[in-house]
């Protein structure tokens, strides 16, 4: 029994060795958004932003887009049935931002979810050859539009994904660091930028920049009309089209604070975390269980071995796993600009995300999909 347990923990230590290798490869191969590219002629660009009850941030978001020094820019904001002060703020901004067009949203038709439907409405008013799909809470620094368009055009891409800095305060890093950890050491993210790996792709609400003709040829907004995690689905759709996809980090230029407070993070991800696994309970249990095994179990065993000497033979593999975890998570915090104390708390993170998964699955089977005040029931 002890020999089997020791072998099991050495397997976990081996996983962490591969994670360290993945960390090095991703740090070396994941590119940053270029800052020194330029074009002789700038294609027209339309930014499409769905907004539903975003009064707290929408003013700063839209002003940041409208202040961009881009020669042929249109910003289309779809007010998707907001009940707070979003509509009034947008009306005021429209008077001072010539490139801004505000569109009143429509209730989703049968088979459509709210956000893809709002993007569809925005597309109907878009004039640009390029389209930038962004969320209403993402803040852009000056010059990002030119830098992103120049990179997309100079590399002859169909889609450029702009990865933002995820702002977090207080205890929020306990949740938010999981997203960066998955990107940096728990997956071969560098494969996303290799054209022939068509299954490696994702998207983000921080910014999916696409060629309009390629987007329509790949299936368009109709292809993702019922996708809960629509931005990821868009990235996969574009990569599968012909592989001309690239993602870059723009931590110095794009930032978003997704949710406020630890409770807000838990509630926010409860809405969609189960959908990340395709609403498959076995798949969700497999991945979340694996997360607990590699991140939480070695630290728990080290603590348990103090009062129980019989567990002493397992200290070496467990200790190596914990040490590697600290290194990988410290590097992740430095890379993603999260506080370093979150690296020390990495064994606790899967416990929190397991709770989020259970809440997400329970809520879905009890009430169906509830998103931004709309109830859709269970999805087919």
C-alpha positions, 0 to 999 in steps of 0.5 A: 500500500505504501509503495503504491502510494509512493508511486502515485505521488511520484506521478504527481511530482512528474506532472509538476516537472512537465508543468515547469517545462510548460512554464518555460516554453510558454514564457519563451514563446508567448508573444506580447502585442507589438509596439513598433509596427505601422501600415501605409494604409489603415483598414476601417475598424468597427469595435462592437460592444454589447452592454447590459447594466454596465453603468459603473464602467461603461463611460470609461470603456467607451471613452477609451475606445473613442480616444484611440488615434485610429483614422477609420474607427467606428464604435458600435455599442448595443444597449441590450435592455439595460435597466440601470443608467447605461442608456443615459450614459451612452446617450451623453457620450454619443454627443461628444464622440463622433465615431460612436453609434449606440443601438438599442438591443432586441430580445433574443430570438429562439435559439439565441443567447443574449450576448451573441444576439447583441453582437448580431445587432451590432454587426448589422450596423458595422461598416469596418473591414475589421471587427473588434469584439470586446466586452463593456468592462475592458479598458484600452490604453491609447494606441492599442487599436493601431498596434493590434491592427498593424500586427493582424495585417502585417502577419496576414492573420484572420484573428488576433486575440488580445489577452488583458491583465486581469485586475484583482484586489483583496482576496480576488486573486484566490480565484483569478490566478487559476485563469492565468495558471491554466494559460501559463503552466497547465497547458501548452498555450504556445500551440495556439499560435501554430497554424496546423494545431487547429484544435488549440485556440480560444478567445476572450472578452478582452478583444477578439480582432477579426477580418470581417470577410474571414469571420463571415466565411468561417460561419459568422455570428450565427455559428456561435448564437447559442454559445455561453462562452461565446468569445472562446467559441469565436476563437475556435471557429476562426482557428479551425477556418484556416489556422491564421490565428494568433494570441498575444498578451497586452497586459500593459495596455488592456485591463479588466476587473471582471468581478468585485470581491471574492464573493463577486468572483464566486458568483460570477464564475458560478454562472458559466463554469459548468458550461466550460465543460460542455455541461458534462458532469463526468468531464467536469469531475475528471478535470476538477478532480485532477486539479485537486490531486496535483495542487491540493493533495501534496500540500495536504499530505505534507501537513498530515505527515507531521503527526503521522510518521507512517506517511514520512516516505511520501514526503519527498515526492509530495515536497517536490510537488509543492516546491514546483507548485510554488515556483510555477505559481510565483512565476504566474503571479509575476507574469500576470501581475497578481500579488505574490501572496497568491502563489503561497495559497495555490493549494487552496485554489482548487477547493474554491473552484470545486465549490464554484463548479458544484454551485454552477452545476446545481444552479444549471440543473435546478434553474437552467441557464440564467444570464444577465437577468434572462432565463433560458432553461436547460440548453440542448 
